[in-house]
Amino acid sequence: MSFFDDIKTKIFGAPAASAAVAPGAATPAAAAPVSDAAKVAQQAALDAGMAAANKAIADAAAANAAAAAKVDVAAVLDAAVAKSGQPLHWKTSIVDLLKALDLDSSLTARKALADELGYTGDKSDSATMNIWLHKQVLAKLAANGGKVPETLLA
């Protein structure tokens, strides 16, 4: 899991696990001799089971996307700051945003996040990198369906 995935999980919640096989999906019969008609019926049942499993997976993915679209990122982060008991300024600081989410905010972690998100600037200029990271993280949260205030995306 990537660092940004950790951020998304903290904001949007853990994605729901999808079933590998839908409940009630057909399974192959034991090794008894079967006629061609029985084989065709078994294959049709397996195909129907796979179709049901694929539909369940697609439905779960759609539900996850819909749930993410409803997440108010500012409200989640404001609540995280309140819970932390620290005077964190997540709206202007990537360090405080990460602290609010109880994630590693060290320079090493931020450099790794910068690499992951494609930062091409000088990572020894941490102030410039931090400003870029903050904008990128908020933009990516919005791109992944989060509701982020427009004033923070400018």
ZAFI-709955 format. One record per residue (C-alpha): residue number from 1; x negated, y negated, z. Coordinates in Angstrom, 1 decimal. Layout:
BEGIN
+-------+--------+--------+--------+
! tivex !     xx !     yy !     zz !
+-------+--------+--------+--------+
!   NUM !      X !      Y !      Z !
...
+-------+--------+--------+--------+
! end
This chain:
BEGIN
+-------+--------+--------+--------+
! tivex !     xx !     yy !     zz !
+-------+--------+--------+--------+
!     1 !    0.0 !    0.0 !    0.0 !
!     2 !   -1.3 !   -3.4 !   -0.9 !
!     3 !   -1.6 !   -6.4 !    1.4 !
!     4 !    1.1 !   -8.2 !   -0.5 !
!     5 !    3.3 !   -5.1 !   -0.1 !
!     6 !    2.8 !   -5.4 !    3.6 !
!     7 !    4.0 !   -9.0 !    3.5 !
!     8 !    7.1 !   -8.0 !    1.4 !
!     9 !    7.9 !   -5.2 !    3.9 !
!    10 !    7.7 !   -7.6 !    6.8 !
!    11 !   10.0 !  -10.1 !    4.9 !
!    12 !   12.4 !   -7.7 !    3.1 !
!    13 !   12.2 !   -4.7 !    5.4 !
!    14 !   11.1 !   -1.2 !    4.4 !
!    15 !   12.5 !    0.1 !    1.2 !
!    16 !   15.1 !    2.9 !    1.6 !
!    17 !   13.8 !    6.4 !    1.0 !
!    18 !   15.4 !    7.9 !   -2.1 !
!    19 !   16.4 !   11.5 !   -2.2 !
!    20 !   14.4 !   13.7 !   -4.5 !
!    21 !   17.4 !   15.8 !   -5.2 !
!    22 !   21.0 !   14.7 !   -4.8 !
!    23 !   23.1 !   16.5 !   -2.2 !
!    24 !   24.9 !   19.3 !   -3.7 !
!    25 !   22.6 !   19.6 !   -6.7 !
!    26 !   22.4 !   23.1 !   -8.2 !
!    27 !   19.4 !   25.3 !   -7.6 !
!    28 !   18.3 !   28.2 !   -9.6 !
!    29 !   19.7 !   31.6 !   -8.7 !
!    30 !   17.6 !   34.4 !   -7.2 !
!    31 !   15.8 !   36.8 !   -9.5 !
!    32 !   18.8 !   38.9 !  -10.4 !
!    33 !   19.2 !   39.8 !  -14.1 !
!    34 !   21.5 !   37.3 !  -15.8 !
!    35 !   23.3 !   37.1 !  -19.1 !
!    36 !   22.6 !   34.4 !  -21.7 !
!    37 !   26.0 !   32.8 !  -20.8 !
!    38 !   24.9 !   32.7 !  -17.1 !
!    39 !   21.6 !   31.2 !  -18.1 !
!    40 !   23.3 !   28.5 !  -20.1 !
!    41 !   25.7 !   27.8 !  -17.1 !
!    42 !   22.7 !   27.7 !  -14.7 !
!    43 !   20.9 !   25.2 !  -16.9 !
!    44 !   24.0 !   23.0 !  -17.2 !
!    45 !   24.3 !   23.0 !  -13.4 !
!    46 !   20.6 !   22.1 !  -13.1 !
!    47 !   21.0 !   19.3 !  -15.7 !
!    48 !   24.0 !   17.9 !  -13.8 !
!    49 !   22.1 !   18.0 !  -10.5 !
!    50 !   19.1 !   16.2 !  -12.1 !
!    51 !   21.5 !   13.6 !  -13.5 !
!    52 !   23.1 !   13.1 !  -10.1 !
!    53 !   19.6 !   12.8 !   -8.5 !
!    54 !   18.5 !   10.2 !  -11.1 !
!    55 !   21.7 !    8.2 !  -10.6 !
!    56 !   21.2 !    8.3 !   -6.8 !
!    57 !   17.6 !    7.0 !   -7.2 !
!    58 !   18.7 !    4.3 !   -9.6 !
!    59 !   21.6 !    3.3 !   -7.2 !
!    60 !   19.1 !    3.1 !   -4.3 !
!    61 !   16.7 !    0.9 !   -6.3 !
!    62 !   19.6 !   -1.4 !   -7.3 !
!    63 !   20.7 !   -1.6 !   -3.7 !
!    64 !   17.1 !   -2.5 !   -2.6 !
!    65 !   16.9 !   -5.2 !   -5.2 !
!    66 !   20.3 !   -6.6 !   -4.2 !
!    67 !   19.3 !   -6.6 !   -0.5 !
!    68 !   16.0 !   -8.4 !   -1.3 !
!    69 !   17.9 !  -11.0 !   -3.3 !
!    70 !   19.9 !  -11.8 !   -0.2 !
!    71 !   16.9 !  -12.3 !    2.1 !
!    72 !   16.4 !  -15.9 !    3.2 !
!    73 !   12.6 !  -16.0 !    3.5 !
!    74 !   12.6 !  -19.2 !    5.5 !
!    75 !   15.0 !  -17.8 !    8.0 !
!    76 !   13.0 !  -14.6 !    8.4 !
!    77 !    9.8 !  -16.6 !    8.9 !
!    78 !   11.4 !  -19.1 !   11.3 !
!    79 !   12.7 !  -16.2 !   13.4 !
!    80 !    9.2 !  -14.5 !   13.3 !
!    81 !    7.7 !  -17.8 !   14.5 !
!    82 !   10.2 !  -18.1 !   17.3 !
!    83 !    9.6 !  -14.5 !   18.4 !
!    84 !    5.8 !  -15.0 !   18.4 !
!    85 !    6.0 !  -17.8 !   20.9 !
!    86 !    3.3 !  -19.7 !   19.1 !
!    87 !    3.5 !  -23.1 !   17.4 !
!    88 !    3.0 !  -21.7 !   13.9 !
!    89 !    3.4 !  -23.8 !   10.8 !
!    90 !    4.2 !  -21.1 !    8.1 !
!    91 !    5.5 !  -23.7 !    5.7 !
!    92 !    2.1 !  -25.2 !    5.2 !
!    93 !   -0.4 !  -22.5 !    6.3 !
!    94 !   -1.1 !  -19.0 !    5.0 !
!    95 !   -2.9 !  -18.2 !    8.2 !
!    96 !    0.2 !  -19.1 !   10.3 !
!    97 !    2.5 !  -17.3 !    7.8 !
!    98 !    0.4 !  -14.1 !    8.3 !
!    99 !    0.3 !  -14.6 !   12.1 !
!   100 !    4.1 !  -15.0 !   12.2 !
!   101 !    4.4 !  -11.7 !   10.4 !
!   102 !    1.9 !  -10.1 !   12.8 !
!   103 !   -0.5 !   -9.4 !    9.9 !
!   104 !   -4.3 !   -9.8 !    9.8 !
!   105 !   -5.0 !  -13.4 !    9.1 !
!   106 !   -8.8 !  -13.2 !    9.2 !
!   107 !  -10.9 !  -14.7 !    6.4 !
!   108 !  -11.8 !  -11.2 !    5.3 !
!   109 !   -8.1 !  -10.3 !    5.0 !
!   110 !   -7.3 !  -13.5 !    3.1 !
!   111 !  -10.2 !  -12.9 !    0.7 !
!   112 !   -8.8 !   -9.4 !    0.0 !
!   113 !   -5.3 !  -10.9 !   -0.6 !
!   114 !   -6.9 !  -13.5 !   -2.9 !
!   115 !   -8.6 !  -10.7 !   -4.9 !
!   116 !   -5.3 !   -8.8 !   -5.0 !
!   117 !   -3.4 !  -11.8 !   -6.3 !
!   118 !   -6.0 !  -12.7 !   -8.9 !
!   119 !   -7.7 !  -15.8 !   -7.3 !
!   120 !  -10.6 !  -16.9 !   -9.5 !
!   121 !  -11.8 !  -19.8 !   -7.5 !
!   122 !  -14.7 !  -20.0 !   -5.0 !
!   123 !  -13.7 !  -17.9 !   -1.9 !
!   124 !  -16.3 !  -19.7 !    0.2 !
!   125 !  -14.1 !  -22.8 !   -0.2 !
!   126 !  -11.5 !  -21.3 !    2.2 !
!   127 !   -9.3 !  -24.5 !    2.4 !
!   128 !   -8.7 !  -24.4 !   -1.4 !
!   129 !   -8.2 !  -20.7 !   -1.4 !
!   130 !   -5.8 !  -20.9 !    1.5 !
!   131 !   -3.6 !  -23.5 !   -0.3 !
!   132 !   -3.6 !  -21.3 !   -3.4 !
!   133 !   -2.7 !  -18.2 !   -1.4 !
!   134 !    0.1 !  -19.9 !    0.4 !
!   135 !    1.7 !  -21.1 !   -2.9 !
!   136 !    1.1 !  -17.7 !   -4.5 !
!   137 !    2.6 !  -15.7 !   -1.7 !
!   138 !    5.8 !  -17.9 !   -1.6 !
!   139 !    6.1 !  -17.8 !   -5.4 !
!   140 !    5.7 !  -14.0 !   -5.4 !
!   141 !    8.3 !  -13.6 !   -2.6 !
!   142 !   10.7 !  -15.7 !   -4.7 !
!   143 !    9.8 !  -13.6 !   -7.8 !
!   144 !   10.6 !  -10.5 !   -5.9 !
!   145 !   14.1 !  -11.7 !   -5.0 !
!   146 !   13.6 !  -13.7 !   -1.9 !
!   147 !   15.3 !  -17.0 !   -1.3 !
!   148 !   12.5 !  -19.6 !   -0.8 !
!   149 !   13.2 !  -23.3 !   -0.4 !
!   150 !   12.4 !  -25.2 !   -3.7 !
!   151 !   10.4 !  -27.7 !   -1.8 !
!   152 !    7.9 !  -24.9 !   -0.9 !
!   153 !    7.6 !  -23.7 !   -4.4 !
!   154 !    6.5 !  -27.1 !   -5.9 !
+-------+--------+--------+--------+
! end
